[in-house]
Amino acid sequence: MSTTTAELNELFAIPPVTELPPDVLGELQSILRLHSIPPQELSYKWESYSMKMGSEQTKLDLPTARAFKKDLQEMLERESRGKAHVRSVDKRGAYATPRNTGKGDDVFGMLDGIVPNTPVPQRSTNGAMKRKATFDTPAVPKFSKADGMSSPSDARTNGNTKSVQSIPFSERQNAGQIVETLNPHLNTCEAPIAPPAESRVRLTANTDLKKFSYKPMAMHLSEASEVLDDRIDEFQSLIQVHHNLEDSAFGNAANRATSEIIAVGRIASDALEGKLNASSLMLETSRRTGAGLRVPLKVESVSHEFFPGQIVAVRGINASGDYFSVNQVLEMPLLPPAASLPSTMDALNERLGVEEANSENPAHALNVLVSSGPYTADDNLAFEPLQALCEKAAESYADVLVMVGPILDLEHPLLASGDFDLPDDSSIEPDKATLNDVFRILAGTPIRHLALQVPNITIVLVPSVRDAVNKHVSWPQEPFDKKVLGLPKQAKVVTNPVTISLNEIVVGISAQDVLWDLRCEEVKVGRTKESDLMARLPRHLIQQRHFFPLFPPADRKSLPKTGTEEGVATGTPMDVSYMKLGEWLNVRPDMLITPSALSPFAKVVESVLVVNPGPLSKRKAAGTYAQLAIHPRKVTDEEREREQAEGTMIGHHLFDRARADIVRI
């Protein structure tokens, strides 16, 4: 048996089977030859393909192997076409791009004072010196190995940390304390005597992960405006169907008229700077319905919450032609809740070991841990909170660990300055070390240890725009590079944002702190219906059907200060052309994970379980995480009969059967 055949059998054969069928083995060997890749990389591609298609539908046989081979070939052809297009554009651009005249303006002088957050350039008569300074090579900090260090927990700083006086992690108070509980009447998870023989979770990606591998920082204004326009037009169609309205009921809010109309548009401000308020509200129309015009809104007679980027449908009149007077804000239609067939629920319950006579056994509950970054305090890179979290997951034999970035945080003072030491590791050279090596040694080690202790755990890693090891700098964001970071096979790398299914449970996750931004930008008019801030903010996401409905994003200066020398947060570098990747498509998620700098919480909003686990590590102290015990969905005989007779699906009702605890690490 050749070495390649042995590796393929080891990577792809599912115990107790030790060898793949000859026809399947032949297809895999054909893929290796066609793409010139090693078996290990092929296994990574197979995991990605399985997650996209759903693990139950991708058992490795001859038809699926051929479908996998076809999918890889199509992806290679798309990449080749994209590279050819980029080369042709670059070639044309070498002769077609206008050059700056050295006056300090943009090429045509059109953007000054128009595009928000664009600083006015300083004019200089010494154009040659300016160009020379622009292209100087930035200094790259060098890493060095620390003397006597032998483990990631010893990765302390000997640099500049005078401004940070953290509480040592070992001296933290109230470790393991539950600070908030949702559904306390439900039992917590009961740890089994031994880890399960096979994974109790079927993970499926409901998002097309390949669409996130776009080229960042290549946004065209025409594409961005079309995306913004299309969103308004799509909501108008939804509102028309939901409220059973005629076409004649809608009109252009910017036109002077004596009759009442309904106008659909996007909330905007009349100023480029400053916070939105009731006096600065404007409605931006689409090009199809209102020629893209903006009209001031008078909202004294309604009670509602508004924020920039919000799509609204307002009923009113523009009698003078100067402003649109609103007398009603129409209710936005919600997406239907997630549902499954009773037979599917029975199969999933059987996977959890549920028997009808003993469905209340806490050992049957799904044990899910949810955390978000940062994962270490500002004065060190020991990643002690991450190690403690992985130890907790190993002790309780967790079924799922969701880790939301940032993991290697750009806003960490030591990473920003490059002033830190690496532990002794023979696999890297100090002068050639990269941030990928830093991740692999410091953050990757506890993740790999967890995978060894609980072989059937599912670890979901969601990147953040603050992650130093993700080259994709804009939101929406492609996944981590699993191979480069040395992550185990139990780790599933997904996009930011993403919608996945854990068995039947639909989970939406976004690493961007949209709740903080909404709190900064929201304006309340009149007496609002919802006084609870933590319930009101997630409701905006549910009503707008989007992970980040705010546009433009909040000013970076309004975000929490960082520990870096500049102290300014990264903010939301949004690629507007790809905003549609942040939309919710078919159903409301059963659970929405929205990490935020706001106080951690777990709440039910519009039948959605919303969880903010809080940061696992604060700048100077330990943080929190969320632990969920998700009990099986009971299926009645009546529901089974209705499925047989009518094919009726049943709701998941996660908010009734999940206990959520916010726990101090």
Buried (B, 14 or more C-beta within 10 A) or exposed (E): EEEBBEBBBEBBBEEEEEBBBEEBBEBBBEBBEEBEBEBEBBBBBBBBBBBBBBBEEBEBEEEBBBEBBEBBEEBEEEEEEEEEEEEEEEEEEEEEEEEEEBEBBBEEEEEEEEEEEEEEEEEEEEEEEBEEEEEEEEEEEEBEBBEEBEBBBBBBBEBEBEEBEBBEBEEBEEEEEBBBBBBEEBEBBBBEEEBBEEBBBBBBBBBEBBEBBBEBEEBEEEBBBBBBBBBBBBBBEBBBEBEEBEEEBBBBBBBEBEEBBBBBBBBBBBEEEEBBEBEBBBBBBBBEBBEBBBBBBBBEEBEBBBBBBBBBBBBBBBEEEEBBBBBBBBEBBBBEBBBBBBEBBBBBBEBBBBEEEEBEBBBBBBBBBBBBBBBBBBBBBBBBBBBBBBBBBBEBBBBBBBBBBBBBBBBBBBBBBEBBBBBBBEEBEBEEBEBBBBBBBBBBBBBBBBBEBBBBBBBBBBBBBBBBBBEBBBBBBBBBBBBEBBBBBBBBBBBBBBBBBBBBBBBBBBBBBBBBBBBBBBBBBEEEEEEEBBBBBBBBBBBBBBBBBBBBBBBEEBBEEBBBEEEEBBBBBBBBBBBBBBBBEEBBBBBBBBBBBBEBBBBBBBBBBBBBBBBBBBBEBBBBBBBBBBBBBBBEEEBBEBBEEEEBBBBBBBBBBBBBBBBBB
